Amino acid sequence: MIEKNELLAKLPKVRGEYKFAEPLSKYVWLKVGGPADVMYFPEDKEDLQSFLQNKPAGLSVFTLGAGSNLLVRDGGIGGMVIKLQNDNFKNVRIENDTIYCGAGLLNSALKKTVIENSLGGLEFLCSIPGSLGGMLRSNAGCFGSDLSTVFKKATVINGKGDIFEADLKDFNFGYRHSDFPADWIVLEVCLKFEKKDPKVVREQIQANDEYRQKYQPQGIRTAGSTFKNPEGYRAWELIKNSGGADMVVGGAKMSDMHCNFLQVSDTATAADVEKLGHNIIAAVKEKTGVDLKWEIKIIGRE
Ligand SMILES: Cc1cc2nc3c(=O)[nH]c(=O)nc-3n(C[C@H](O)[C@H](O)[C@H](O)COP(=O)(O)OP(=O)(O)OC[C@H]3O[C@@H](n4cnc5c(N)ncnc54)[C@H](O)[C@@H]3O)c2cc1C
């Protein structure tokens, strides 16, 4: 853990806010995990740019979205965690067949815009929790589509503070995957849509929400699908058939409703969650020979 005073002396002056030893459990859906040495909430993109241009050499930087796909270990994250929380990172602009979304925009706000403006083709994205920056990084998807199918381009900033546009060829999107340089931070995501009958858009969004309510657990501490579906298999079936659905480690178990969704209790630690995941991976490998891969991103110190 880098001490507050040591860090303060080195960090550049910003218009946004620094928070030291900030518990990350407050910012992630699983609500477990240790603190960030320091968190930075930039005021706007110029503030972020100035920070990146003047940050101390060797300071590691991690960008946190809405924390819906993350397991932060109990030791927290060394260095800096940046969160684009300010409204200046949540702007929305619609031009012709294109919507420009600030990277900090949440899916709930996207849903409102999609419904109000009848933006067809984006209905699936509205049901995935998270921010637009996180959705791009993870190539989030559901109902047979993923972000890459509606993606046009993005504005990003690199670790040196250079701002530029990146397009499809820069990301090499795959299943829940994008090739994404570690020092890039998404500032804006630009998506295409097709104007549709408002009723059709609203009904599609409602049908997607109803599907989730029927088949996926609601109101629990989870991070969505724990493991990716291996080619030709469904992760939940592999877990069920290998006994993983009944495994418990401390305060972590798999949901009774959907055994590829983790469920953690108030007593859970990040170590419980990671150990449970490893036990399930081992059980599936032993029973079926298939390698399960985490869909949740695990970060931080043990
Ligand atoms: C109940 C539930 C259901 C879910 N259902 C689905 C689903 O159907 N499909 C699906 O794909 N996912 C699903 N997820 C997982 C999650 O919602 C997605 O992966 C989402 O895109 C993550 O966005 P986030 O903002 O929360 O990112 P985070 O979890 O905060 O971060 C994820 C990754 O994105 C990076 N990141 C975040 N913001 C930026 C940025 N501005 N610039 C650069 N990198 C950034 C982080 O560094 C990290 O590597 C579900 C999760 C939950 C809790």
The ligand as a Tripos MOL2 file, in Angstrom:
@<TRIPOS>MOLECULE
LIG
   53    58     1     0     0
SMALL
NO_CHARGES

@<TRIPOS>ATOM
      1 C1        -26.7440   -9.1240  -13.2150 C.3       1 LIG1
      2 C2        -25.6750   -9.0350  -14.3020 C.ar      1 LIG1
      3 C3        -25.9820   -9.4400  -15.5840 C.ar      1 LIG1
      4 C4        -24.9910   -9.3580  -16.5920 C.ar      1 LIG1
      5 N1        -25.3240   -9.7540  -17.8540 N.ar      1 LIG1
      6 C5        -24.4030   -9.6530  -18.8370 C.ar      1 LIG1
      7 C6        -24.7310  -10.0120  -20.1770 C.ar      1 LIG1
      8 O1        -25.8460  -10.4310  -20.4810 O.2       1 LIG1
      9 N2        -23.7620   -9.8800  -21.1130 N.ar      1 LIG1
     10 C7        -22.5100   -9.4170  -20.8220 C.ar      1 LIG1
     11 O2        -21.6800   -9.3160  -21.7310 O.2       1 LIG1
     12 N3        -22.1830   -9.0610  -19.5590 N.ar      1 LIG1
     13 C8        -23.0840   -9.1620  -18.5760 C.ar      1 LIG1
     14 N4        -22.7530   -8.8030  -17.2990 N.ar      1 LIG1
     15 C9        -21.3870   -8.3490  -17.0110 C.3       1 LIG1
     16 C10       -21.2130   -6.8100  -17.1280 C.3       1 LIG1
     17 O3        -22.4470   -6.1850  -16.9770 O.3       1 LIG1
     18 C11       -20.5930   -6.3870  -18.4620 C.3       1 LIG1
     19 O4        -19.3460   -7.0160  -18.6620 O.3       1 LIG1
     20 C12       -20.4150   -4.8590  -18.5250 C.3       1 LIG1
     21 O5        -20.0950   -4.5100  -19.8250 O.3       1 LIG1
     22 C13       -19.3140   -4.3540  -17.6000 C.3       1 LIG1
     23 O6        -19.3450   -2.9430  -17.5990 O.3       1 LIG1
     24 P1        -18.8370   -2.1180  -16.3380 P.3       1 LIG1
     25 O7        -18.9340   -0.6800  -16.6680 O.co2     1 LIG1
     26 O8        -19.5160   -2.5680  -15.1170 O.co2     1 LIG1
     27 O9        -17.2890   -2.5340  -16.3300 O.3       1 LIG1
     28 P2        -16.4050   -2.9550  -15.0740 P.3       1 LIG1
     29 O10       -16.9290   -4.2300  -14.5140 O.co2     1 LIG1
     30 O11       -16.2250   -1.8300  -14.1450 O.co2     1 LIG1
     31 O12       -15.0160   -3.2250  -15.8160 O.3       1 LIG1
     32 C14       -14.9200   -4.2470  -16.7920 C.3       1 LIG1
     33 C15       -13.6640   -3.9740  -17.6390 C.3       1 LIG1
     34 O13       -13.8700   -2.7780  -18.3860 O.3       1 LIG1
     35 C16       -12.7960   -1.8770  -18.1590 C.3       1 LIG1
     36 N5        -13.3270   -0.5130  -18.2720 N.ar      1 LIG1
     37 C17       -14.4250    0.0220  -17.6940 C.ar      1 LIG1
     38 N6        -14.6070    1.2990  -18.0990 N.ar      1 LIG1
     39 C18       -13.5930    1.5780  -18.9430 C.ar      1 LIG1
     40 C19       -13.2060    2.7290  -19.6900 C.ar      1 LIG1
     41 N7        -13.9050    3.8730  -19.6690 N.pl3     1 LIG1
     42 N8        -12.0740    2.6570  -20.4440 N.ar      1 LIG1
     43 C20       -11.3480    1.5140  -20.4830 C.ar      1 LIG1
     44 N9        -11.6640    0.3960  -19.8190 N.ar      1 LIG1
     45 C21       -12.7770    0.4270  -19.0460 C.ar      1 LIG1
     46 C22       -12.2760   -2.2110  -16.7830 C.3       1 LIG1
     47 O14       -10.9330   -1.7800  -16.6220 O.3       1 LIG1
     48 C23       -12.3950   -3.7260  -16.7980 C.3       1 LIG1
     49 O15       -11.3030   -4.2940  -17.4850 O.3       1 LIG1
     50 C24       -23.7090   -8.8710  -16.2850 C.ar      1 LIG1
     51 C25       -23.4160   -8.4420  -14.9740 C.ar      1 LIG1
     52 C26       -24.3890   -8.5170  -13.9970 C.ar      1 LIG1
     53 C27       -24.0600   -8.0520  -12.6010 C.3       1 LIG1
@<TRIPOS>BOND
     1     1     2 1
     2     2     3 ar
     3     2    52 ar
     4     3     4 ar
     5     4     5 ar
     6     4    50 ar
     7     5     6 ar
     8     6     7 ar
     9     6    13 1
    10     7     8 2
    11     7     9 ar
    12     9    10 ar
    13    10    11 2
    14    10    12 ar
    15    12    13 ar
    16    13    14 ar
    17    14    15 1
    18    14    50 ar
    19    15    16 1
    20    16    17 1
    21    16    18 1
    22    18    19 1
    23    18    20 1
    24    20    21 1
    25    20    22 1
    26    22    23 1
    27    23    24 1
    28    24    25 2
    29    24    26 1
    30    24    27 1
    31    27    28 1
    32    28    29 2
    33    28    30 1
    34    28    31 1
    35    31    32 1
    36    32    33 1
    37    33    34 1
    38    33    48 1
    39    34    35 1
    40    35    36 1
    41    35    46 1
    42    36    37 ar
    43    36    45 ar
    44    37    38 ar
    45    38    39 ar
    46    39    40 ar
    47    39    45 ar
    48    40    41 1
    49    40    42 ar
    50    42    43 ar
    51    43    44 ar
    52    44    45 ar
    53    46    47 1
    54    46    48 1
    55    48    49 1
    56    50    51 ar
    57    51    52 ar
    58    52    53 1
@<TRIPOS>SUBSTRUCTURE
     1 LIG1         1 GROUP 0 **** ****
